[in-house]
Amino acid sequence: MYKIFMLIAIPALIIGWIAYWLWMRKIIEEEKKQPKKQSQRLKKTKSEISEWAQKMADFKKPEIKKPPDQYEQNKQE
C-alpha cells in the first residue's frame, strides 16, 4: 500500500513543482517586460504590509487588572 502511494505521490509532486516553476518563470518574465510599472501583485503586497504595520502600530496592550492583595483587603476592613 505504501509503495503504491509513493509511486503515485512522488511523480505528482514532481509534476506540481515543475508546473509551479514554469508559472513563476512566466510571471517574472512578464514583469521584466514592464519595468516602469509596478505589478498589481507587488502593489497589493505592499499595501497589505503597510496596513498590517499600521495595525501593529495602533495596537495597545490590554491592561491586566491585578486582583486586590489579601493584605490590603484585610487592612481596609
PQR file with spaces between the fields and no chain letter, atoms N, CA, C, O and H, PARSE charges and radii, in Angstrom:
ATOM       1  N    MET     1       0.825   -1.199    0.000 -0.4000 1.5000
ATOM       2  CA   MET     1       0.000    0.000    0.000 -0.0000 2.0000
ATOM       3  C    MET     1       0.867    1.260    0.000  0.5500 1.7000
ATOM       4  O    MET     1       0.614    2.201   -0.752 -0.5500 1.4000
ATOM       5  N    TYR     2       1.899    1.263    0.862 -0.4000 1.5000
ATOM       6  CA   TYR     2       2.796    2.415    0.951 -0.0000 2.0000
ATOM       7  C    TYR     2       3.547    2.620   -0.362  0.5500 1.7000
ATOM       8  O    TYR     2       3.711    3.752   -0.818 -0.5500 1.4000
ATOM       9  H    TYR     2       2.105    0.499    1.473  0.4000 1.0000
ATOM      10  N    LYS     3       4.001    1.529   -0.965 -0.4000 1.5000
ATOM      11  CA   LYS     3       4.735    1.627   -2.225 -0.0000 2.0000
ATOM      12  C    LYS     3       3.866    2.207   -3.327  0.5500 1.7000
ATOM      13  O    LYS     3       4.322    3.030   -4.121 -0.5500 1.4000
ATOM      14  H    LYS     3       3.868    0.610   -0.595  0.4000 1.0000
ATOM      15  N    ILE     4       2.615    1.776   -3.372 -0.4000 1.5000
ATOM      16  CA   ILE     4       1.686    2.285   -4.388 -0.0000 2.0000
ATOM      17  C    ILE     4       1.453    3.776   -4.185  0.5500 1.7000
ATOM      18  O    ILE     4       1.461    4.555   -5.139 -0.5500 1.4000
ATOM      19  H    ILE     4       2.245    1.108   -2.727  0.4000 1.0000
ATOM      20  N    PHE     5       1.243    4.164   -2.918 -0.4000 1.5000
ATOM      21  CA   PHE     5       1.039    5.579   -2.612 -0.0000 2.0000
ATOM      22  C    PHE     5       2.248    6.406   -3.043  0.5500 1.7000
ATOM      23  O    PHE     5       2.091    7.458   -3.663 -0.5500 1.4000
ATOM      24  H    PHE     5       1.237    3.532   -2.143  0.4000 1.0000
ATOM      25  N    MET     6       3.439    5.940   -2.721 -0.4000 1.5000
ATOM      26  CA   MET     6       4.657    6.676   -3.064 -0.0000 2.0000
ATOM      27  C    MET     6       4.878    6.702   -4.582  0.5500 1.7000
ATOM      28  O    MET     6       5.368    7.701   -5.109 -0.5500 1.4000
ATOM      29  H    MET     6       3.566    5.086   -2.217  0.4000 1.0000
ATOM      30  N    LEU     7       4.530    5.640   -5.280 -0.4000 1.5000
ATOM      31  CA   LEU     7       4.674    5.624   -6.734 -0.0000 2.0000
ATOM      32  C    LEU     7       3.748    6.629   -7.404  0.5500 1.7000
ATOM      33  O    LEU     7       4.035    7.097   -8.506 -0.5500 1.4000
ATOM      34  H    LEU     7       4.131    4.830   -4.851  0.4000 1.0000
ATOM      35  N    ILE     8       2.654    6.960   -6.759 -0.4000 1.5000
ATOM      36  CA   ILE     8       1.721    7.949   -7.297 -0.0000 2.0000
ATOM      37  C    ILE     8       2.059    9.345   -6.786  0.5500 1.7000
ATOM      38  O    ILE     8       2.037   10.305   -7.555 -0.5500 1.4000
ATOM      39  H    ILE     8       2.421    6.580   -5.864  0.4000 1.0000
ATOM      40  N    ALA     9       2.372    9.467   -5.502 -0.4000 1.5000
ATOM      41  CA   ALA     9       2.570   10.770   -4.884 -0.0000 2.0000
ATOM      42  C    ALA     9       3.849   11.465   -5.352  0.5500 1.7000
ATOM      43  O    ALA     9       3.826   12.664   -5.628 -0.5500 1.4000
ATOM      44  H    ALA     9       2.390    8.687   -4.877  0.4000 1.0000
ATOM      45  N    ILE    10       4.948   10.747   -5.444 -0.4000 1.5000
ATOM      46  CA   ILE    10       6.216   11.383   -5.823 -0.0000 2.0000
ATOM      47  C    ILE    10       6.160   11.962   -7.233  0.5500 1.7000
ATOM      48  O    ILE    10       6.537   13.120   -7.408 -0.5500 1.4000
ATOM      49  H    ILE    10       4.968    9.773   -5.220  0.4000 1.0000
ATOM      50  N    PRO    11       5.710   11.219   -8.256 -0.5600 1.5000
ATOM      51  CA   PRO    11       5.618   11.847   -9.591  0.2800 2.0000
ATOM      52  C    PRO    11       4.627   13.018   -9.621  0.5500 1.7000
ATOM      53  O    PRO    11       4.862   14.007  -10.316 -0.5500 1.4000
ATOM      54  N    ALA    12       3.534   12.914   -8.879 -0.4000 1.5000
ATOM      55  CA   ALA    12       2.565   14.016   -8.837 -0.0000 2.0000
ATOM      56  C    ALA    12       3.205   15.255   -8.211  0.5500 1.7000
ATOM      57  O    ALA    12       2.990   16.372   -8.682 -0.5500 1.4000
ATOM      58  H    ALA    12       3.344   12.111   -8.314  0.4000 1.0000
ATOM      59  N    LEU    13       3.980   15.060   -7.166 -0.4000 1.5000
ATOM      60  CA   LEU    13       4.667   16.170   -6.513 -0.0000 2.0000
ATOM      61  C    LEU    13       5.691   16.802   -7.441  0.5500 1.7000
ATOM      62  O    LEU    13       5.798   18.027   -7.506 -0.5500 1.4000
ATOM      63  H    LEU    13       4.155   14.152   -6.784  0.4000 1.0000
ATOM      64  N    ILE    14       6.440   15.983   -8.156 -0.4000 1.5000
ATOM      65  CA   ILE    14       7.437   16.498   -9.102 -0.0000 2.0000
ATOM      66  C    ILE    14       6.763   17.287  -10.220  0.5500 1.7000
ATOM      67  O    ILE    14       7.232   18.361  -10.595 -0.5500 1.4000
ATOM      68  H    ILE    14       6.353   14.988   -8.103  0.4000 1.0000
ATOM      69  N    ILE    15       5.673   16.761  -10.748 -0.4000 1.5000
ATOM      70  CA   ILE    15       4.935   17.462  -11.807 -0.0000 2.0000
ATOM      71  C    ILE    15       4.389   18.791  -11.286  0.5500 1.7000
ATOM      72  O    ILE    15       4.424   19.798  -11.993 -0.5500 1.4000
ATOM      73  H    ILE    15       5.292   15.888  -10.444  0.4000 1.0000
ATOM      74  N    GLY    16       3.893   18.796  -10.067 -0.4000 1.5000
ATOM      75  CA   GLY    16       3.377   20.029   -9.472 -0.0000 2.0000
ATOM      76  C    GLY    16       4.459   21.081   -9.307  0.5500 1.7000
ATOM      77  O    GLY    16       4.228   22.249   -9.618 -0.5500 1.4000
ATOM      78  H    GLY    16       3.865   17.978   -9.492  0.4000 1.0000
ATOM      79  N    TRP    17       5.629   20.698   -8.826 -0.4000 1.5000
ATOM      80  CA   TRP    17       6.733   21.643   -8.660 -0.0000 2.0000
ATOM      81  C    TRP    17       7.209   22.177  -10.003  0.5500 1.7000
ATOM      82  O    TRP    17       7.537   23.359  -10.113 -0.5500 1.4000
ATOM      83  H    TRP    17       5.816   19.748   -8.573  0.4000 1.0000
ATOM      84  N    ILE    18       7.253   21.336  -11.020 -0.4000 1.5000
ATOM      85  CA   ILE    18       7.659   21.802  -12.354 -0.0000 2.0000
ATOM      86  C    ILE    18       6.645   22.804  -12.897  0.5500 1.7000
ATOM      87  O    ILE    18       7.024   23.828  -13.464 -0.5500 1.4000
ATOM      88  H    ILE    18       6.987   20.376  -10.931  0.4000 1.0000
ATOM      89  N    ALA    19       5.356   22.510  -12.725 -0.4000 1.5000
ATOM      90  CA   ALA    19       4.309   23.435  -13.181 -0.0000 2.0000
ATOM      91  C    ALA    19       4.409   24.761  -12.438  0.5500 1.7000
ATOM      92  O    ALA    19       4.273   25.820  -13.050 -0.5500 1.4000
ATOM      93  H    ALA    19       5.048   21.678  -12.264  0.4000 1.0000
ATOM      94  N    TYR    20       4.642   24.722  -11.135 -0.4000 1.5000
ATOM      95  CA   TYR    20       4.785   25.949  -10.346 -0.0000 2.0000
ATOM      96  C    TYR    20       5.988   26.748  -10.818  0.5500 1.7000
ATOM      97  O    TYR    20       5.896   27.967  -10.958 -0.5500 1.4000
ATOM      98  H    TYR    20       4.752   23.862  -10.638  0.4000 1.0000
ATOM      99  N    TRP    21       7.121   26.085  -11.069 -0.4000 1.5000
ATOM     100  CA   TRP    21       8.329   26.762  -11.522 -0.0000 2.0000
ATOM     101  C    TRP    21       8.092   27.441  -12.874  0.5500 1.7000
ATOM     102  O    TRP    21       8.504   28.582  -13.083 -0.5500 1.4000
ATOM     103  H    TRP    21       7.196   25.094  -10.956  0.4000 1.0000
ATOM     104  N    LEU    22       7.425   26.732  -13.789 -0.4000 1.5000
ATOM     105  CA   LEU    22       7.132   27.321  -15.100 -0.0000 2.0000
ATOM     106  C    LEU    22       6.213   28.528  -14.980  0.5500 1.7000
ATOM     107  O    LEU    22       6.411   29.537  -15.657 -0.5500 1.4000
ATOM     108  H    LEU    22       7.090   25.805  -13.619  0.4000 1.0000
ATOM     109  N    TRP    23       5.217   28.422  -14.123 -0.4000 1.5000
ATOM     110  CA   TRP    23       4.267   29.526  -13.919 -0.0000 2.0000
ATOM     111  C    TRP    23       4.965   30.748  -13.334  0.5500 1.7000
ATOM     112  O    TRP    23       4.735   31.870  -13.786 -0.5500 1.4000
ATOM     113  H    TRP    23       5.056   27.603  -13.573  0.4000 1.0000
ATOM     114  N    MET    24       5.824   30.536  -12.325 -0.4000 1.5000
ATOM     115  CA   MET    24       6.548   31.661  -11.724 -0.0000 2.0000
ATOM     116  C    MET    24       7.526   32.271  -12.726  0.5500 1.7000
ATOM     117  O    MET    24       7.696   33.490  -12.750 -0.5500 1.4000
ATOM     118  H    MET    24       6.011   29.625  -11.958  0.4000 1.0000
ATOM     119  N    ARG    25       8.164   31.456  -13.542 -0.4000 1.5000
ATOM     120  CA   ARG    25       9.079   31.965  -14.556 -0.0000 2.0000
ATOM     121  C    ARG    25       8.331   32.846  -15.554  0.5500 1.7000
ATOM     122  O    ARG    25       8.844   33.875  -15.993 -0.5500 1.4000
ATOM     123  H    ARG    25       8.026   30.466  -13.522  0.4000 1.0000
ATOM     124  N    LYS    26       7.122   32.435  -15.906 -0.4000 1.5000
ATOM     125  CA   LYS    26       6.297   33.219  -16.832 -0.0000 2.0000
ATOM     126  C    LYS    26       5.944   34.569  -16.204  0.5500 1.7000
ATOM     127  O    LYS    26       6.020   35.599  -16.874 -0.5500 1.4000
ATOM     128  H    LYS    26       6.705   31.599  -15.550  0.4000 1.0000
ATOM     129  N    ILE    27       5.564   34.572  -14.945 -0.4000 1.5000
ATOM     130  CA   ILE    27       5.213   35.823  -14.263 -0.0000 2.0000
ATOM     131  C    ILE    27       6.421   36.752  -14.182  0.5500 1.7000
ATOM     132  O    ILE    27       6.297   37.954  -14.421 -0.5500 1.4000
ATOM     133  H    ILE    27       5.502   33.735  -14.402  0.4000 1.0000
ATOM     134  N    ILE    28       7.590   36.202  -13.845 -0.4000 1.5000
ATOM     135  CA   ILE    28       8.797   37.019  -13.738 -0.0000 2.0000
ATOM     136  C    ILE    28       9.166   37.621  -15.090  0.5500 1.7000
ATOM     137  O    ILE    28       9.561   38.785  -15.155 -0.5500 1.4000
ATOM     138  H    ILE    28       7.690   35.226  -13.650  0.4000 1.0000
ATOM     139  N    GLU    29       9.046   36.855  -16.164 -0.4000 1.5000
ATOM     140  CA   GLU    29       9.342   37.378  -17.500 -0.0000 2.0000
ATOM     141  C    GLU    29       8.372   38.486  -17.882  0.5500 1.7000
ATOM     142  O    GLU    29       8.781   39.472  -18.494 -0.5500 1.4000
ATOM     143  H    GLU    29       8.725   35.910  -16.112  0.4000 1.0000
ATOM     144  N    GLU    30       7.106   38.347  -17.540 -0.4000 1.5000
ATOM     145  CA   GLU    30       6.123   39.393  -17.834 -0.0000 2.0000
ATOM     146  C    GLU    30       6.430   40.658  -17.058  0.5500 1.7000
ATOM     147  O    GLU    30       6.262   41.759  -17.584 -0.5500 1.4000
ATOM     148  H    GLU    30       6.774   37.545  -17.043  0.4000 1.0000
ATOM     149  N    GLU    31       6.879   40.526  -15.814 -0.4000 1.5000
ATOM     150  CA   GLU    31       7.215   41.703  -15.014 -0.0000 2.0000
ATOM     151  C    GLU    31       8.475   42.381  -15.521  0.5500 1.7000
ATOM     152  O    GLU    31       8.604   43.599  -15.398 -0.5500 1.4000
ATOM     153  H    GLU    31       7.016   39.632  -15.387  0.4000 1.0000
ATOM     154  N    LYS    32       9.406   41.627  -16.087 -0.4000 1.5000
ATOM     155  CA   LYS    32      10.621   42.221  -16.652 -0.0000 2.0000
ATOM     156  C    LYS    32      10.293   43.060  -17.880  0.5500 1.7000
ATOM     157  O    LYS    32      10.985   44.038  -18.160 -0.5500 1.4000
ATOM     158  H    LYS    32       9.302   40.637  -16.187  0.4000 1.0000
ATOM     159  N    LYS    33       9.250   42.693  -18.615 -0.4000 1.5000
ATOM     160  CA   LYS    33       8.864   43.441  -19.804 -0.0000 2.0000
ATOM     161  C    LYS    33       8.268   44.796  -19.439  0.5500 1.7000
ATOM     162  O    LYS    33       8.254   45.705  -20.269 -0.5500 1.4000
ATOM     163  H    LYS    33       8.688   41.898  -18.387  0.4000 1.0000
ATOM     164  N    GLN    34       7.777   44.947  -18.216 -0.4000 1.5000
ATOM     165  CA   GLN    34       7.148   46.190  -17.793 -0.0000 2.0000
ATOM     166  C    GLN    34       7.881   46.751  -16.563  0.5500 1.7000
ATOM     167  O    GLN    34       7.302   46.795  -15.478 -0.5500 1.4000
ATOM     168  H    GLN    34       7.789   44.209  -17.541  0.4000 1.0000
ATOM     169  N    PRO    35       9.132   47.175  -16.713 -0.5600 1.5000
ATOM     170  CA   PRO    35       9.884   47.623  -15.541  0.2800 2.0000
ATOM     171  C    PRO    35       9.424   48.977  -14.993  0.5500 1.7000
ATOM     172  O    PRO    35       9.643   49.266  -13.816 -0.5500 1.4000
ATOM     173  N    LYS    36       8.789   49.812  -15.827 -0.4000 1.5000
ATOM     174  CA   LYS    36       8.385   51.136  -15.378 -0.0000 2.0000
ATOM     175  C    LYS    36       7.185   51.079  -14.437  0.5500 1.7000
ATOM     176  O    LYS    36       7.048   51.918  -13.547 -0.5500 1.4000
ATOM     177  H    LYS    36       8.612   49.578  -16.783  0.4000 1.0000
ATOM     178  N    LYS    37       6.334   50.106  -14.633 -0.4000 1.5000
ATOM     179  CA   LYS    37       5.138   49.964  -13.809 -0.0000 2.0000
ATOM     180  C    LYS    37       5.385   48.930  -12.727  0.5500 1.7000
ATOM     181  O    LYS    37       6.139   47.976  -12.917 -0.5500 1.4000
ATOM     182  H    LYS    37       6.445   49.425  -15.356  0.4000 1.0000
ATOM     183  N    GLN    38       4.739   49.133  -11.594 -0.4000 1.5000
ATOM     184  CA   GLN    38       4.767   48.109  -10.564 -0.0000 2.0000
ATOM     185  C    GLN    38       3.665   47.101  -10.883  0.5500 1.7000
ATOM     186  O    GLN    38       2.587   47.471  -11.347 -0.5500 1.4000
ATOM     187  H    GLN    38       4.127   49.908  -11.439  0.4000 1.0000
ATOM     188  N    SER    39       3.941   45.864  -10.635 -0.4000 1.5000
ATOM     189  CA   SER    39       2.928   44.850  -10.900 -0.0000 2.0000
ATOM     190  C    SER    39       1.803   44.975   -9.880  0.5500 1.7000
ATOM     191  O    SER    39       1.995   45.486   -8.777 -0.5500 1.4000
ATOM     192  H    SER    39       4.817   45.563  -10.258  0.4000 1.0000
ATOM     193  N    GLN    40       0.640   44.505  -10.269 -0.4000 1.5000
ATOM     194  CA   GLN    40      -0.511   44.539   -9.365 -0.0000 2.0000
ATOM     195  C    GLN    40      -0.238   43.707   -8.122  0.5500 1.7000
ATOM     196  O    GLN    40      -0.638   44.068   -7.015 -0.5500 1.4000
ATOM     197  H    GLN    40       0.484   44.090  -11.165  0.4000 1.0000
ATOM     198  N    ARG    41       0.446   42.594   -8.321 -0.4000 1.5000
ATOM     199  CA   ARG    41       0.755   41.714   -7.199 -0.0000 2.0000
ATOM     200  C    ARG    41       1.663   42.427   -6.195  0.5500 1.7000
ATOM     201  O    ARG    41       1.471   42.305   -4.985 -0.5500 1.4000
ATOM     202  H    ARG    41       0.771   42.301   -9.220  0.4000 1.0000
ATOM     203  N    LEU    42       2.663   43.178   -6.705 -0.4000 1.5000
ATOM     204  CA   LEU    42       3.574   43.906   -5.837 -0.0000 2.0000
ATOM     205  C    LEU    42       2.840   45.027   -5.097  0.5500 1.7000
ATOM     206  O    LEU    42       3.068   45.233   -3.905 -0.5500 1.4000
ATOM     207  H    LEU    42       2.819   43.277   -7.688  0.4000 1.0000
ATOM     208  N    LYS    43       1.968   45.745   -5.791 -0.4000 1.5000
ATOM     209  CA   LYS    43       1.193   46.814   -5.146 -0.0000 2.0000
ATOM     210  C    LYS    43       0.321   46.248   -4.031  0.5500 1.7000
ATOM     211  O    LYS    43       0.242   46.817   -2.941 -0.5500 1.4000
ATOM     212  H    LYS    43       1.783   45.577   -6.759  0.4000 1.0000
ATOM     213  N    LYS    44      -0.331   45.126   -4.314 -0.4000 1.5000
ATOM     214  CA   LYS    44      -1.205   44.507   -3.322 -0.0000 2.0000
ATOM     215  C    LYS    44      -0.402   44.075   -2.103  0.5500 1.7000
ATOM     216  O    LYS    44      -0.832   44.284   -0.969 -0.5500 1.4000
ATOM     217  H    LYS    44      -0.267   44.665   -5.199  0.4000 1.0000
ATOM     218  N    THR    45       0.753   43.477   -2.332 -0.4000 1.5000
ATOM     219  CA   THR    45       1.592   43.021   -1.222 -0.0000 2.0000
ATOM     220  C    THR    45       2.070   44.201   -0.384  0.5500 1.7000
ATOM     221  O    THR    45       2.044   44.139    0.845 -0.5500 1.4000
ATOM     222  H    THR    45       1.102   43.308   -3.253  0.4000 1.0000
ATOM     223  N    LYS    46       2.506   45.270   -1.037 -0.4000 1.5000
ATOM     224  CA   LYS    46       2.976   46.451   -0.309 -0.0000 2.0000
ATOM     225  C    LYS    46       1.852   47.067    0.515  0.5500 1.7000
ATOM     226  O    LYS    46       2.070   47.468    1.658 -0.5500 1.4000
ATOM     227  H    LYS    46       2.528   45.320   -2.035  0.4000 1.0000
ATOM     228  N    SER    47       0.651   47.146   -0.056 -0.4000 1.5000
ATOM     229  CA   SER    47      -0.462   47.743    0.686 -0.0000 2.0000
ATOM     230  C    SER    47      -0.859   46.855    1.863  0.5500 1.7000
ATOM     231  O    SER    47      -1.202   47.361    2.931 -0.5500 1.4000
ATOM     232  H    SER    47       0.474   46.820   -0.985  0.4000 1.0000
ATOM     233  N    GLU    48      -0.815   45.535    1.675 -0.4000 1.5000
ATOM     234  CA   GLU    48      -1.140   44.635    2.787 -0.0000 2.0000
ATOM     235  C    GLU    48      -0.120   44.769    3.914  0.5500 1.7000
ATOM     236  O    GLU    48      -0.482   44.757    5.091 -0.5500 1.4000
ATOM     237  H    GLU    48      -0.536   45.124    0.807  0.4000 1.0000
ATOM     238  N    ILE    49       1.143   44.895    3.553 -0.4000 1.5000
ATOM     239  CA   ILE    49       2.182   45.044    4.578 -0.0000 2.0000
ATOM     240  C    ILE    49       2.034   46.368    5.304  0.5500 1.7000
ATOM     241  O    ILE    49       2.190   46.419    6.524 -0.5500 1.4000
ATOM     242  H    ILE    49       1.437   44.904    2.598  0.4000 1.0000
ATOM     243  N    SER    50       1.736   47.439    4.583 -0.4000 1.5000
ATOM     244  CA   SER    50       1.591   48.735    5.240 -0.0000 2.0000
ATOM     245  C    SER    50       0.349   48.756    6.147  0.5500 1.7000
ATOM     246  O    SER    50       0.375   49.361    7.219 -0.5500 1.4000
ATOM     247  H    SER    50       1.609   47.398    3.592  0.4000 1.0000
ATOM     248  N    GLU    51      -0.736   48.095    5.715 -0.4000 1.5000
ATOM     249  CA   GLU    51      -1.922   48.008    6.574 -0.0000 2.0000
ATOM     250  C    GLU    51      -1.612   47.215    7.839  0.5500 1.7000
ATOM     251  O    GLU    51      -2.031   47.594    8.933 -0.5500 1.4000
ATOM     252  H    GLU    51      -0.757   47.604    4.845  0.4000 1.0000
ATOM     253  N    TRP    52      -0.878   46.116    7.688 -0.4000 1.5000
ATOM     254  CA   TRP    52      -0.506   45.295    8.841 -0.0000 2.0000
ATOM     255  C    TRP    52       0.379   46.091    9.791  0.5500 1.7000
ATOM     256  O    TRP    52       0.197   46.035   11.007 -0.5500 1.4000
ATOM     257  H    TRP    52      -0.537   45.809    6.799  0.4000 1.0000
ATOM     258  N    ALA    53       1.343   46.838    9.237 -0.4000 1.5000
ATOM     259  CA   ALA    53       2.241   47.637   10.077 -0.0000 2.0000
ATOM     260  C    ALA    53       1.464   48.715   10.825  0.5500 1.7000
ATOM     261  O    ALA    53       1.759   49.003   11.985 -0.5500 1.4000
ATOM     262  H    ALA    53       1.491   46.885    8.249  0.4000 1.0000
ATOM     263  N    GLN    54       0.471   49.310   10.165 -0.4000 1.5000
ATOM     264  CA   GLN    54      -0.340   50.337   10.829 -0.0000 2.0000
ATOM     265  C    GLN    54      -1.155   49.731   11.965  0.5500 1.7000
ATOM     266  O    GLN    54      -1.283   50.330   13.033 -0.5500 1.4000
ATOM     267  H    GLN    54       0.232   49.075    9.223  0.4000 1.0000
ATOM     268  N    LYS    55      -1.709   48.535   11.731 -0.4000 1.5000
ATOM     269  CA   LYS    55      -2.462   47.859   12.796 -0.0000 2.0000
ATOM     270  C    LYS    55      -1.564   47.541   13.976  0.5500 1.7000
ATOM     271  O    LYS    55      -1.972   47.678   15.129 -0.5500 1.4000
ATOM     272  H    LYS    55      -1.606   48.048   10.864  0.4000 1.0000
ATOM     273  N    MET    56      -0.343   47.115   13.691 -0.4000 1.5000
ATOM     274  CA   MET    56       0.595   46.799   14.764 -0.0000 2.0000
ATOM     275  C    MET    56       0.988   48.060   15.527  0.5500 1.7000
ATOM     276  O    MET    56       1.167   48.017   16.744 -0.5500 1.4000
ATOM     277  H    MET    56      -0.012   47.003   12.754  0.4000 1.0000
ATOM     278  N    ALA    57       1.122   49.188   14.817 -0.4000 1.5000
ATOM     279  CA   ALA    57       1.480   50.447   15.474 -0.0000 2.0000
ATOM     280  C    ALA    57       0.329   50.936   16.351  0.5500 1.7000
ATOM     281  O    ALA    57       0.563   51.508   17.416 -0.5500 1.4000
ATOM     282  H    ALA    57       0.976   49.222   13.828  0.4000 1.0000
ATOM     283  N    ASP    58      -0.909   50.716   15.915 -0.4000 1.5000
ATOM     284  CA   ASP    58      -2.076   51.175   16.673 -0.0000 2.0000
ATOM     285  C    ASP    58      -2.450   50.238   17.816  0.5500 1.7000
ATOM     286  O    ASP    58      -3.261   50.598   18.669 -0.5500 1.4000
ATOM     287  H    ASP    58      -1.099   50.252   15.050  0.4000 1.0000
ATOM     288  N    PHE    59      -1.876   49.057   17.840 -0.4000 1.5000
ATOM     289  CA   PHE    59      -2.233   48.069   18.843 -0.0000 2.0000
ATOM     290  C    PHE    59      -1.824   48.539   20.229  0.5500 1.7000
ATOM     291  O    PHE    59      -0.704   49.004   20.440 -0.5500 1.4000
ATOM     292  H    PHE    59      -1.218   48.765   17.147  0.4000 1.0000
ATOM     293  N    LYS    60      -2.745   48.411   21.161 -0.4000 1.5000
ATOM     294  CA   LYS    60      -2.448   48.751   22.552 -0.0000 2.0000
ATOM     295  C    LYS    60      -2.614   47.504   23.392  0.5500 1.7000
ATOM     296  O    LYS    60      -3.608   46.784   23.293 -0.5500 1.4000
ATOM     297  H    LYS    60      -3.655   48.034   20.990  0.4000 1.0000
ATOM     298  N    LYS    61      -1.624   47.270   24.212 -0.4000 1.5000
ATOM     299  CA   LYS    61      -1.619   46.087   25.052 -0.0000 2.0000
ATOM     300  C    LYS    61      -2.758   46.200   26.065  0.5500 1.7000
ATOM     301  O    LYS    61      -2.908   47.240   26.707 -0.5500 1.4000
ATOM     302  H    LYS    61      -0.817   47.855   24.293  0.4000 1.0000
ATOM     303  N    PRO    62      -3.554   45.155   26.216 -0.5600 1.5000
ATOM     304  CA   PRO    62      -4.649   45.233   27.184  0.2800 2.0000
ATOM     305  C    PRO    62      -4.097   45.300   28.609  0.5500 1.7000
ATOM     306  O    PRO    62      -3.089   44.677   28.945 -0.5500 1.4000
ATOM     307  N    GLU    63      -4.791   46.070   29.419 -0.4000 1.5000
ATOM     308  CA   GLU    63      -4.366   46.204   30.809 -0.0000 2.0000
ATOM     309  C    GLU    63      -4.786   44.965   31.591  0.5500 1.7000
ATOM     310  O    GLU    63      -5.897   44.458   31.440 -0.5500 1.4000
ATOM     311  H    GLU    63      -5.609   46.576   29.147  0.4000 1.0000
ATOM     312  N    ILE    64      -3.895   44.506   32.403 -0.4000 1.5000
ATOM     313  CA   ILE    64      -4.187   43.354   33.247 -0.0000 2.0000
ATOM     314  C    ILE    64      -4.503   43.898   34.634  0.5500 1.7000
ATOM     315  O    ILE    64      -3.661   44.521   35.281 -0.5500 1.4000
ATOM     316  H    ILE    64      -2.992   44.917   32.525  0.4000 1.0000
ATOM     317  N    LYS    65      -5.727   43.652   35.076 -0.4000 1.5000
ATOM     318  CA   LYS    65      -6.134   44.127   36.388 -0.0000 2.0000
ATOM     319  C    LYS    65      -5.735   43.090   37.424  0.5500 1.7000
ATOM     320  O    LYS    65      -6.145   41.930   37.368 -0.5500 1.4000
ATOM     321  H    LYS    65      -6.411   43.146   34.550  0.4000 1.0000
ATOM     322  N    LYS    66      -4.932   43.540   38.362 -0.4000 1.5000
ATOM     323  CA   LYS    66      -4.497   42.636   39.411 -0.0000 2.0000
ATOM     324  C    LYS    66      -5.606   42.486   40.439  0.5500 1.7000
ATOM     325  O    LYS    66      -6.274   43.460   40.785 -0.5500 1.4000
ATOM     326  H    LYS    66      -4.600   44.482   38.407  0.4000 1.0000
ATOM     327  N    PRO    67      -5.801   41.280   40.924 -0.5600 1.5000
ATOM     328  CA   PRO    67      -6.795   41.122   41.985  0.2800 2.0000
ATOM     329  C    PRO    67      -6.287   41.845   43.239  0.5500 1.7000
ATOM     330  O    PRO    67      -5.079   41.953   43.446 -0.5500 1.4000
ATOM     331  N    PRO    68      -7.194   42.330   44.058 -0.5600 1.5000
ATOM     332  CA   PRO    68      -6.757   43.043   45.260  0.2800 2.0000
ATOM     333  C    PRO    68      -5.910   42.133   46.150  0.5500 1.7000
ATOM     334  O    PRO    68      -6.207   40.952   46.331 -0.5500 1.4000
ATOM     335  N    ASP    69      -4.885   42.702   46.679 -0.4000 1.5000
ATOM     336  CA   ASP    69      -3.983   41.961   47.550 -0.0000 2.0000
ATOM     337  C    ASP    69      -4.732   41.603   48.843  0.5500 1.7000
ATOM     338  O    ASP    69      -5.471   42.427   49.381 -0.5500 1.4000
ATOM     339  H    ASP    69      -4.644   43.661   46.532  0.4000 1.0000
ATOM     340  N    GLN    70      -4.543   40.400   49.326 -0.4000 1.5000
ATOM     341  CA   GLN    70      -5.230   39.945   50.543 -0.0000 2.0000
ATOM     342  C    GLN    70      -4.844   40.815   51.736  0.5500 1.7000
ATOM     343  O    GLN    70      -5.682   41.103   52.590 -0.5500 1.4000
ATOM     344  H    GLN    70      -3.943   39.731   48.889  0.4000 1.0000
ATOM     345  N    TYR    71      -3.606   41.226   51.799 -0.4000 1.5000
ATOM     346  CA   TYR    71      -3.142   42.057   52.908 -0.0000 2.0000
ATOM     347  C    TYR    71      -3.849   43.411   52.895  0.5500 1.7000
ATOM     348  O    TYR    71      -4.251   43.921   53.941 -0.5500 1.4000
ATOM     349  H    TYR    71      -2.925   40.992   51.105  0.4000 1.0000
ATOM     350  N    GLU    72      -3.999   43.996   51.683 -0.4000 1.5000
ATOM     351  CA   GLU    72      -4.662   45.292   51.568 -0.0000 2.0000
ATOM     352  C    GLU    72      -6.157   45.176   51.911  0.5500 1.7000
ATOM     353  O    GLU    72      -6.726   46.075   52.530 -0.5500 1.4000
ATOM     354  H    GLU    72      -3.673   43.581   50.833  0.4000 1.0000
ATOM     355  N    GLN    73      -6.785   44.064   51.506 -0.4000 1.5000
ATOM     356  CA   GLN    73      -8.205   43.872   51.828 -0.0000 2.0000
ATOM     357  C    GLN    73      -8.413   43.795   53.330  0.5500 1.7000
ATOM     358  O    GLN    73      -9.320   44.431   53.867 -0.5500 1.4000
ATOM     359  H    GLN    73      -6.322   43.334   51.003  0.4000 1.0000
ATOM     360  N    ASN    74      -7.590   43.029   54.004 -0.4000 1.5000
ATOM     361  CA   ASN    74      -7.719   42.892   55.446 -0.0000 2.0000
ATOM     362  C    ASN    74      -7.441   44.202   56.156  0.5500 1.7000
ATOM     363  O    ASN    74      -8.037   44.476   57.197 -0.5500 1.4000
ATOM     364  H    ASN    74      -6.853   42.512   53.569  0.4000 1.0000
ATOM     365  N    LYS    75      -6.555   45.009   55.621 -0.4000 1.5000
ATOM     366  CA   LYS    75      -6.183   46.286   56.217 -0.0000 2.0000
ATOM     367  C    LYS    75      -7.351   47.271   56.146  0.5500 1.7000
ATOM     368  O    LYS    75      -7.571   48.050   57.073 -0.5500 1.4000
ATOM     369  H    LYS    75      -6.070   44.787   54.775  0.4000 1.0000
ATOM     370  N    GLN    76      -8.105   47.231   55.029 -0.4000 1.5000
ATOM     371  CA   GLN    76      -9.208   48.172   54.836 -0.0000 2.0000
ATOM     372  C    GLN    76     -10.415   47.795   55.702  0.5500 1.7000
ATOM     373  O    GLN    76     -11.212   48.663   56.058 -0.5500 1.4000
ATOM     374  H    GLN    76      -7.927   46.598   54.275  0.4000 1.0000
ATOM     375  N    GLU    77     -10.554   46.544   56.034 -0.4000 1.5000
ATOM     376  CA   GLU    77     -11.718   46.110   56.817 -0.0000 2.0000
ATOM     377  C    GLU    77     -11.497   46.428   58.221  0.5500 1.7000
ATOM     378  O    GLU    77     -12.354   46.149   59.059 -0.5500 1.4000
ATOM     379  H    GLU    77      -9.908   45.838   55.744  0.4000 1.0000
